[in-house]
Amino acid sequence: MAKKPLFRRVSGALHAKDPSTTSLWRIMKTEKLWLLLEGGLWFARLDQFNDPREGTLPAANLVGLLGKLPGPSVQWIHKQYVLGVERSFALCWHMSDGDPAASLWSFAAPDDGVAVRTTWPILLEQLKPI
């Protein structure tokens, strides 16, 4: 499998990260860990995230896009865009060589959560049967 570099910004410069060796973290509530251990995955609906911008375009981009369409199309496209967020799901992981950042614990309290650590190749191998 060819390595595709991922990038991170450090002091204004971009530095490649090797996804085959960099840790992936998933912070979750303990109840969702049992689902994972039984071979399942929890995908959250984008409109259910705490961040209302999750799964959306920046407002300026959306306005610019809609501004290029003929009048009747704008309402239909905007409605489809909103429905897309309501009908889309995500399974989020954090790529980091260190311990997960404190902000990641917003997904689960440390006394009711667990941090799962893996790598991209291992995660891909586990997802093959799906």
Secondary structure by P-SEA (a helix, b strand, c coil): cbbbbbbbbcccbbbbbccccbbbbbbbcaaaaaaaaacbbbbbccccccccccccccaaaaaaaaaaccccaaaaaaaaaaaaaaacccccccccccccccccccccccccbbbbbbcaaaaaaaaccc
